Amino acid sequence: MRLLLILLFIISSSCSSKKDILLIQDANLKQDYNFKFKDIKIKPDDILRINISSKSVNVASLYNSGLNPSQTGNILSYQIEGYLVNSEGYVNIPILDPIMVNGLTLSEASNKIQKQLEQEDVLKNSTVDIKILNAYFTVIGEVNSPGRYSFLENNMSIFQALGIAGDLTING
C-alpha cells in the first residue's frame, strides 16, 4: 500500500498544468520589449545585395541587378544576383578595385563603398544600401516546423524566429 502511495505521488507531482507551459505568463501586453541587437558583421561567403543610387542613373544602374521582390518572389533569385564576399573578405564590384568588407557592419561597408566610388571617380554623390542575402537561422526542438530559415531583415528577435517556425508545440 505504501509503495502504491509513493508511486501515485511521484506520478502526480510530475504532471504540469497548461498554465505552467505558456510561453509568457501574465505578460503585460502593453510592455514594449526593447532588444539591443548587435550590428551584423560581414564575413567571407556572405552574399550581398548592393544597391547604388545616384543622380547619374545610367552609371548607378550598372551596379544594380534591377530585381526586386515583386519580380522574383524568393530569396534564391536574390542570391544569384548578389555580390559574393570572397575567402579573403573582399567584394568585387565592377569597375572598382576589390573592397575589403570582412568584419565591417553593413553601414560601415556602405560608407566604404560610397567613398571608393568617389575616390575612383566612378560616381559622385551616391548612396549605397547593403543587405546580406544568405542570412539564416536554425530552430530546433519543440516547435511546429523545426528547420533552417532564410531572412532579409537586419535583426530578428527570438519571438520572431519562433513565430516563423510555427511557434512552440504544447510540449515546448
C-alpha positions in Angstrom: 0.0 0.0 0.0 2.8 2.4 0.9 4.6 1.7 -2.4 1.4 2.4 -4.3 1.0 5.8 -2.5 4.6 6.7 -3.2 4.2 5.9 -6.9 1.0 7.8 -7.1 2.7 10.8 -5.5 5.6 10.7 -7.9 3.4 10.4 -11.0 1.0 13.2 -9.9 3.9 15.6 -9.0 5.5 15.3 -12.4 2.4 16.5 -14.2 2.1 20.1 -15.2 -0.9 22.2 -16.0 -1.3 24.2 -19.2 -0.6 27.4 -17.2 2.9 26.1 -16.4 3.9 25.8 -20.0 2.7 29.0 -21.6 5.5 31.0 -23.3 4.9 34.2 -21.4 2.7 34.0 -18.4 0.9 37.2 -17.1 2.8 39.3 -19.6 1.9 42.9 -19.6 0.8 43.3 -23.2 1.5 47.0 -23.1 5.1 46.4 -22.2 7.5 47.1 -25.1 10.3 44.6 -25.3 13.4 46.7 -26.2 16.1 44.3 -27.6 19.6 45.6 -28.1 20.8 43.9 -31.3 24.4 43.6 -32.2 25.2 45.0 -35.6 25.6 42.3 -38.2 29.2 41.9 -39.4 30.1 40.9 -42.9 32.1 37.7 -43.3 33.5 35.6 -46.1 30.9 33.7 -48.2 28.2 36.3 -47.4 26.2 37.2 -50.5 25.5 41.0 -50.5 22.8 42.9 -52.3 24.5 46.2 -53.0 22.1 48.9 -54.3 23.8 52.0 -55.5 21.7 55.1 -56.3 22.7 58.4 -57.7 21.6 61.3 -59.9 23.6 59.6 -62.6 21.0 56.9 -63.1 22.8 55.3 -66.1 26.1 54.8 -64.2 24.3 53.6 -61.0 22.2 51.1 -62.9 25.4 49.3 -64.0 25.8 48.1 -60.4 22.2 47.2 -59.6 20.6 44.0 -61.0 17.2 45.6 -61.3 15.5 42.8 -59.4 13.0 43.5 -56.6 11.0 41.1 -54.5 7.8 41.6 -56.5 9.6 40.4 -59.7 11.2 37.3 -58.2 9.3 36.3 -55.1 12.1 34.5 -53.3 15.5 34.8 -51.7 17.2 32.3 -54.0 16.8 34.6 -57.0 18.3 37.4 -55.0 21.3 35.2 -54.1 22.0 34.6 -57.8 22.2 38.4 -58.3 24.3 39.3 -55.3 28.0 40.0 -54.8 30.0 37.2 -53.0 32.4 38.1 -50.3 35.5 36.0 -51.2 37.5 33.9 -48.7 39.9 36.9 -48.0 36.9 39.2 -47.2 36.9 41.2 -50.4 33.9 42.0 -52.6 34.5 42.6 -56.3 32.3 45.3 -57.7 32.6 46.0 -61.5 35.0 48.9 -62.4 36.1 49.3 -58.8 39.2 47.8 -57.1 38.3 44.9 -54.7 37.0 46.3 -51.5 37.8 44.7 -48.1 34.5 44.3 -46.2 35.3 41.5 -43.8 34.3 42.4 -40.2 32.5 45.6 -41.2 28.9 46.3 -40.3 26.5 47.0 -43.2 26.7 50.7 -42.5 30.5 50.7 -42.4 30.6 48.8 -45.7 28.1 51.1 -47.3 30.2 54.1 -46.4 33.4 52.4 -47.6 31.9 51.6 -51.0 30.5 55.1 -51.3 33.9 56.6 -50.6 35.6 54.3 -53.1 33.1 55.2 -55.8 34.0 58.8 -55.3 37.8 58.3 -54.9 38.0 56.3 -58.1 35.9 59.0 -59.9 33.2 56.5 -60.8 30.2 58.0 -59.2 29.7 61.2 -57.1 27.0 61.9 -54.5 25.8 58.3 -54.4 24.0 56.4 -51.7 24.8 52.7 -51.1 22.4 50.3 -49.4 23.6 46.7 -48.4 21.7 43.7 -47.3 23.0 40.2 -46.6 21.1 37.8 -48.8 22.1 34.4 -47.4 21.5 35.2 -43.7 19.7 32.3 -42.0 18.8 31.0 -38.6 18.0 27.5 -37.4 15.3 26.5 -35.0 15.4 23.1 -33.4 13.4 21.5 -30.6 9.7 21.6 -29.7 8.4 23.9 -32.4 5.8 23.1 -35.1 8.3 23.4 -38.0 11.9 23.0 -37.0 14.4 23.8 -39.6 16.7 26.4 -41.3 15.1 29.7 -42.4 16.4 32.5 -44.6 15.7 36.1 -43.8 16.4 39.6 -45.2 15.9 41.6 -42.1 18.9 43.2 -40.3 17.7 42.0 -36.9 15.5 39.3 -35.6 14.3 38.6 -32.1 13.8 35.1 -30.6 10.0 35.7 -30.7 10.1 36.5 -34.4 12.2 33.4 -35.1 9.8 31.2 -33.1 6.8 32.7 -35.0 8.4 31.9 -38.3 9.0 28.3 -37.1 5.3 27.9 -36.3 5.5 28.7 -32.5 6.2 26.2 -29.7 4.4 23.0 -29.5 2.3 22.2 -26.4 5.3 20.3 -25.1 7.7 23.2 -25.7 
